[in-house]
Amino acid sequence: MSREHVILNINVLDLGISTAAWELSGLPKTANTTGDYFADIGRLAERGTLDAFFLADNPALREDPLRRPGGRALEPTTILATVAAATSHIGLIGTLSTTFNDPVELAERLLTLDHLSGGRAAWNAVTTYNPSAGGNFGLTTNPDRATRYRRADEFVAVVLNLWQGAVDGRDITHHGEFFDLAGRLPLGASAQGHPLIVQAGGSPQGRDLAGRTANGVFTAELTLAAGLEHYTQVKQTAVSHGRPQEDIAILPGLITIIGSTKAEAVARYERAVELQEPGEETVRLGAQLAHDLTEHPLDDPFPQDVLADPEDPNAFTASLGFRESLVRALRERIAARGKNYTLRDAVLEFGDGGHRRIIGTPEQVADTIEEWFRAGAADGFNLMPDAFPSGLEIFVDEVVPILRRRGLFRYEYAETTLRDRFGVGAVRTPHAA
């Protein structure tokens, strides 16, 4: 651990990470198709002095909106521009795919956001494996994993070169496997030089890309031991590419279901389960393992055969990083408890979104954040409340004060740009060359 304060981003997943988020929120079904919804969350997060507002993206319909109201609808950079106008400090991190975008247009769009926000923007660079997305772009099948990551490597390199060209005032020439361009962006350097890069892939290819280019890594490690291992691996990869460790922050996802007492938190969770489709969390857990778990009785020992490695990882259609971290955690649980570890236990622990989940009090949430931060398993977390706005309100009003008292979090914003707040090295400018 080399940072003074933990980094805390709010990952705004629709109306919340829970599939019952709409019912828990008390909001209209169409709330997250309005700018006011996201602006209000941004202002609430800024009241808690959180570091950044993080948006996912999916260029296809993910779920039936009649079955789950409040699903993803709006394009990320447009939302972030709305949040930028409603706030003064909080960072703005948008997820945009390297599989279905153009690097020149994306570089200009995000550098524009960085200018308009005073240096608060970052790009979460991901590849897209969702089969339904390909059809929206005229493809019958998506590119395989190896092709997606070759394209991603080249895509990120082009964007970074364009941004550095905006800082240096120079033209860019690139001739590669996927892209050919010559020229430069019409914009110059922003207040922080150019946006930061965040990366969210947990596969070996994703970790290498992160070590070479990212300033933040959105990880899915589920246990402290796995977090420590991943933290060291990515930091060492960054160093091997000539980068200081401090230039990359490791930020696991953290799902929070918070109550004033443990019993209250459990009741909140159980209420969400009652509102979901029967077996919803079993289905979600099975999707990450690429196996139908609904055919297994909940109180039987967890079926270990579903943990076997895919025959061809390159052909695996779900998130390989999510699967790897989940399989590791499940194997650890089974090794410790044997046949006493049931499918019901796994669903309770890992059935909601592929990230570490805490069902507990504000103190218990703060304890986990402190443990991982001080142990050197995380530089911070991407927070995923079960439902907005209440899940974020509880965190801001009850967890943040605990972290402040423990010396882990700021009382007020001291930095003006996201680059300074993340403690990332300054971009080289012509005056500093």
N, C-alpha and C positions, 0 to 999 in steps of 0.2 A: 504494500500500500504506500503510494507516494503522494496522494492527494490529501489536502487538508479536509475537504468536505466531500460528502457523497454526492453524486450526480443523480437527480431524480427527474425523469421525463414522464409525462402523462400520455399514454397510448390511447388515443380516442377511437376505440373500435365501435363505431355505430352508436347504439344507446347503451353499450356495455358488453363485456365479454360473455356474460351469461346468455344462454338462448332464451331465457325469460326476462331479459333486460327491459323490454318494452313494458311488460306488466309491472315490474318492480319500479320503473322510473316514474310512473304516474303522468307521463307526457303523452301528447297526441301521437298517433301512429306515424305521422309525417314530420315529426319534430326535426329529425336530422336531414331534412331537405331544405331547411331554412338557415340563412346566415346567422340569425340571432342565436340559434342553439349552440353553434360552435364558438361564437363570440362570447357567450356567457361562460362556457367552459374555460375558454382562454383567460377571461378575467378572474375566474375562480382559481385557476392554477397559478396565476400571477399573484393573487392574494397570498398564496402559500409559498411564494418565492421559488416555485419549481423551475427547473432549468429549461425545459422545452416541451412543446406541444407536438406530439408525434402522430402522424396519420399513415394508415395502411392504404393500399389501393388494390383493386382487382378489376382488370378491364373486361369483365364479363359478369353476368348475373350469377351470384354465388348460391343463393337460396331462394326458394319460393317466397315472395313477399307476403303472400296470403298466409303462409305457415309461420313466418317469423317477421312481423312488422319491424320497421326501423333498420332494415338492411342497408348496406353501402349503396349510395346513390350518386353523390357529388364527387367531382374530380378534385384531387388533393391540393394542387397549387392554387386553385380558385378559393378553396376553403381557407388555406393558409394566408392568402392575401386579405381575406375578411378578418381573420384573427389578428393579423399584423396591424390593421387599422384600428382594432378595438383594444390593443394592448401597447405597452411601451418597452417591455423587457424580455418577455419569454421567447425562447428560441422556437423556430418553425422548421420541423423536419417532415419532409414529404417523401413517400415511397413512390417510385416510378420505375417501371420495368425496363431493363436493357433488351428484352426480347421483342417488345412491341412499341418502341419509340425510336425517334431519330436523334442522334447525339447533338447535332447542331441546334435543332429546335429546343431540345431539353436544356442544353447549356444556357441558351439565351433566356428561356423561361425562368429558370432558377436564379440566374444572375440578376434578372430584373427584380424578382422577389427579394433578393438580398439587398439590392439598392433601395427599394421602397421601404424595407423594414429596418434600415440602418445597420445591416450586417448581422442579421439573426437567422439566416437560412442555412439548411443542410439538406442533402439529398441522400435518402436511403436507397441504395442501388441493389436491385434484386433481379433475378431471372424469374420467368413465369413458367410453371409446370402445369397449371390448370388446363386440362384438355379443352374445356369450353371456351377459353379465351382465344385459342387459335382460330376457331370458326369465325369469330368477329373480325379477324384480319385475313380471311380468305384461305386459311390453311385447313387441310383435312386432318393433319397430325402436327403436334408441336415438335420443334427440334429436340433431339435427344440431349441428355445432360451434358455430354462433352461439348457438343456444338453450342449449347446455350452459354456455357462458361467461357468458351473461346470468344464468342461474340461479346460477352460481358467484359472480359479482360480488355478487348480492343475498344469497346464502347467507353468504359471508364477512362482509359488512356486518352481518347479523343477529347472527352469533356474536360479533363484536367488540363490538357494542352491548350484548349480554347480559352479556359479560364486564366491560365498563366499568360497566354497571349494578350488577354484583356488587361492584365496587370502590367505586362512589359511593353504593350503597344506594338506587338509584332504579328505578322501573318503566320498562319499555320499551314503546313503541307503534310498530308497524310495519305498513304496508299497502302491499304491492308487487305485482309481477307474479306471483310464485310463492308468497309467504308473507304471512300475516296473523297477528299476535300482539299480545297486550297482557299485560304482567306482568313477572316477573323470576325469576331463579334462586334457589333456596333457600340457596345458598352465598354467602359473602362473598369478599373478596380472599384469594388464596393468598400464600405467602411471596414470590413474585415479582410479585404483582398478579394476573396471569392467564397462561395458556400463551402461548408464542411462536407465530407463524405462519410456516410454511415453504411454499414453492410450487415445483412441479416441472414446470410446463408451459413448453416452449420456443417455442411459437407466438407470433405478435404479440399475440394476446389474453392469453396466459399471461404474457408479459413485462410487459404493462401492469398486469395484476392484481398481479404481484409488486412492481412499483415502487410501487404505491399502498398495499399492505397487508403485504407479507412482511418478516420479519426474516432469513430465509435463503432462498436460491434454489438448488435442486438442478438443475444444468445438465448439458448433454450435449455441450459443445464439445470437438472432437477435436484441434484445433491451437492453438498459442499465439496466432496471429494472430486466430483466431475467438474465443478466450477473451478477449483484450484488447478486442475490439470489443463483445462481449456485456457484459462487465464495465462498460465505460463507458456503454453504452446503458441498462442497468438502473439504475445509480447515478444517471444524469441523470434518468431517469423518476421515481425516488424524490424527487429534489430538486425536480422540477417540481410534485410534489404536496405540497411544503412539508415534506419529511422530510429529516433529515440523512443524508448518505451512510453514516455509521457504523451507522445503524439497520438496514442490510441487508447480509448477508454472501453473497458469491457462492461456491458450493460445487460445483464440477464432480464428476462421478463419476469414479473411478479404479479400474480393474480391475487387480489385482496377481497375478502369477505369479512367485514369488521363489525363487531358488536361491542357494547360496553362491557359485557362479560362473555366468556367462552360460550355459555349456553345461548346467549342472545345471537352470537355469530352463527352458531349451528342452526338455530331456528331460522335465521335469514337464508341460510343455504338450503335448508329443507323446504322452505316456502318456494324457492326458485325451482327445486326439483318437482314439487307438486304442480307447478305451472307449466313445466316442459312436457313435450311429448313423452310418453312412457318409453324408457330405455334410451333417451336422448344421449346421455353421457356415455353409455356403453357403445353406442354407434360412433360417437366422436373419438373415443379411445381406439376402437377398431379401425377407423379410417386412417389414423396415424400409423398403425401397424400393417395396413393393407390386408386386414383379415376381419371377417364377420364374427364378432364376439357375441352377438345376440343368440347364437346357437348353444352357448354354454350357460349352465345354471350359475347364478350370481354367487351362491354360497359353496360352489365347488372350488378346489384348488385352482389357482390361475393356470391356464393351459400353456405350458412352456413351449409347445411346438410352434406357437405363433411368433416366438422370438428368434427363430432361425434366420440367418442372414439371407437377403434376397439373392437369388441365383445370379442375376445380372443387375448390379447397382445402377449401371448407366441407363437401364430401361425402367427403373423404379419411378412411378408416376407421381407419388406424393413427395413430401419433404424428407429427404434423406437425413438431414441434420436433426429434425424433430424425432424421427424414428430412432436414430442412433442414441440420442440422449434418453429417450423413453425406455428403450431396450436395456440400456445399462442400469437405469434406476430399478426397473422391474427385476432384473437378475440379482441385484443387490438385496432387494426385499425377499425374494424367494430363497436366496442363500441363507439369509438370517432367520427366516420363519418357516421355511419348508412348505408342507401342505397346509399349514395354518394360514398362509397368505392366499386369500381368495380373490376371485374376480371382483367381488363387491368392494374389497379393500382397495384394489387397484383403481376402480372407478371413482371411489371417494377421493383418492389421493391425486389421480392423474387424469380425470375424465372431463376437464373443462379447459381446453385451449392449448395444451401442449407445453405449458410453462408451470413453474413452481407455484403452488397455490397455498395460501394461508387462510384458514378459517379461524379467526381468533380476535383477541382484544387489540387495541392500539399498542399496548406494551409488547405483545407478542410479535406484531408486525415490525415494530422498531427493533426488537431483539434480533430478528432474522436479518434485517438490513445491516445492523451493526456487526453481527457475526461474520457475514460474508465480506463486508468492507474491511474490517480489521484483520481478517484472516488472509486477505489478498486474493479472494476469489471473485471480486467484483469491484469496479470503480463506482458503480451506481446501479440503478434499476430503471427499466421501463415499466411503469405501473399500469396495471389493467384492472380497474375496479369492476365488480360484478355488474353494476348499473350506474348510469349517470342520472341526475347529478349527485345523488345521495352518497354513493361510494367515494367520490372525490371529495365531497364536503367533509365526510368523516375523516379522511386522511389529512386534509388541510387543517382541520380544526383540532384533531386529537393526536395524530401521529407526528406531524411536523413539530409541534411544541416539544415533544419528547426528544426528538432527534436534536433539536436546538439545545436543550438542556444538557445533552450528552456531548455537546461540542462537535456534532457530526454534520450540522447543516446551518446555512446562513440565516441571519435575521433580516437582511435586506440585500438587494442587488448591489454589487460593487462594480461589476463589469458592464460595458455597454454592448459588446458583441458576443455572439455565441462562441467564437474562437477563443476569446479571452476567458470566458466562463468555463469552457472545457479544458483550459490550460494547454491548448495546442499551439505549437510554434507559429510565429508570424509568417505570412506569405512574403516571399522575396519581391521587392518592388524595384523599379529602376533607380530610385534614390538610394536604396540600400545595397544595390549591386556593387 
